Amino acid sequence: MDSKNTTKINLFQLVMLALGSLIGSGWLFGSWEASRIAGPASIISWIIGGLVIGAVAYDYVEIGAMFPEAGGMSKYAQYSHGPLLGFIAAWANWISLITLIPIEAVAAVQYMSTWPWSWANWTHQFLKDGTITNSGLLVVFGFILIFTLLNYWSVRILTGFTSLISIFKIGVPTLTIVMLTISGFHPQNYGQSWHDFMPYGTASVFAATSVAGIIFSFNAFQTVINMGSEIKNSRKNIGRGIAISLLISGVLYIILQSTFITAIDPAMIAKSGWHGIQFNSPFADLAILLGIHWLSVLLYMDAFVSPFGTGVSFVASTARALYAMEGNHHIPSFIGRINITYGIPRVAIIVDTILSMVMVSIFRSWAVLATVICTSTLIAYLTGPVTAVSFRKMGPDFKRPVKLKHLGWMAPFSFVLASLATYWAMWPTTIEVILIIILGLPFYFYYEYKAGFVNTRKAFWSSLWMIVYLIFISVISYAGSHQFNGMNWIPYPVDFIVIIIASLGFYYWGIHSWQIFPDYYQAKKLNETVKPEENDSTY
């Protein structure tokens, strides 16, 4: 995806691009959703969510530096385990990305629908019972089109736009923290006992991590990975970009959650409990209750800017993921066509735009979209630790600009965390997302048929661990504890123990299932482009 006109992204631009993706609608809705589910203990949910994504991101730093290419996260599994696993991972990742574009537009329209001014009454028809109406859907489409147009010409426009917007996106949440703390600080909301702090039990803390959009809020680290060869000094900047952006956003999200908890009037909690707190535009509504009307206006503005910046960033990331999938030869070739002048996959951008509109036409709720993103993302991420460790065995002589010291234990640890977080998304979301992933398989088998089923059997055996895993996680989700919408045949926390043990088994099955496919030689050729002086750095 390189071209003579492609502008390389430096570390500052990379961090700003990642923050532009990370700080989106998650901060506008996540604190409220998490508080309703877990009460004050929701602050722990953000720490757990950051830990899950941070552990997964750790694995990707090594393989991202080994194979610096646009849309790389859609190819790594194919390099180590062949086309079937590669397709499953790429399709799941693409589903999550294509859902991220409309969720940011939905967030902007939801805040817009609660504008309190008399002249803006016409916006109130955009939302009904937490669901986008037909008229609101047209506005959502308008946002998606704008996101697309800002990506359509070049990386230069993209990075310039998102760097500017990211500064604003950090400033407004910071100002919100200060003003809400000054105007309404009630530390007693954390409670005087363990039960006050965790009114709905420990299980709710884990559930909020996936259901309240926390995993979704941290998901955007892959923006850095998917920019690949477009990053200046990728050896150092891939890891730095991920670490810095996750750290900044993580600290911000945790403080925002604490601010939301302490800004609520204790009388409101006493009356209805944390479950009963109802807001359509959480932080703006809270500002109005505290009499800070100018802040509510700023928050209504930011409800455009934050989702806007994230939506723009993910149009770029999603296009690169679809471009990479075309390189796997299991979707039509014209989708991966690169515009020579601007060096970007314009056709992929258009396809993603159309399908994003289809997605939001079906799923019109922010919460539902966030849960779909969380589950599909985690399923895709499960291949990361397996691929990273597999390449230590199948490509010991490959150039490794970054060689992770702790991969040996971090890989199985991150696999287990991702499995648990998938379970926390609750039945029936797990099976629904898995079915969406299965819907992509006809594309795979059609192109395998066209190729004469050359390596189909071999690819099946190399991917069998993932196929059985998806069946397992569906069954355990159905049979698991009632805290996670299961049948309670396996009560809490025994369900966690079962998942941990089984996940370790699937992980070790996966790292022993790698095989050499033609894609391996493609990976080797790509790895040879890494500069010699970038080799053998250890972190």
Secondary structure as UniProt FT lines:
FT   TURN            4..5
FT   HELIX           11..22
FT   HELIX           25..38
FT   HELIX           39..41
FT   HELIX           42..66
FT   TURN            70..71
FT   HELIX           72..74
FT   HELIX           76..81
FT   HELIX           83..112
FT   TURN            113..114
FT   HELIX           118..126
FT   STRAND          127..128
FT   TURN            129..130
FT   STRAND          131..132
FT   HELIX           134..151
FT   HELIX           155..183
FT   HELIX           187..190
FT   HELIX           194..197
FT   TURN            199..200
FT   HELIX           202..211
FT   HELIX           214..218
FT   HELIX           219..221
FT   HELIX           222..227
FT   HELIX           228..230
FT   TURN            232..233
FT   HELIX           234..263
FT   HELIX           266..272
FT   HELIX           274..276
FT   HELIX           282..289
FT   TURN            290..291
FT   HELIX           293..327
FT   TURN            328..329
FT   HELIX           333..336
FT   TURN            340..342
FT   HELIX           346..362
FT   HELIX           366..381
FT   HELIX           383..394
FT   TURN            396..397
FT   TURN            405..406
FT   HELIX           407..424
FT   TURN            427..428
FT   HELIX           429..438
FT   TURN            439..440
FT   HELIX           441..450
FT   TURN            451..452
FT   HELIX           456..479
FT   HELIX           482..484
FT   TURN            492..493
FT   HELIX           494..511
FT   HELIX           518..527
FT   TURN            528..529
FT   HELIX           532..534
//
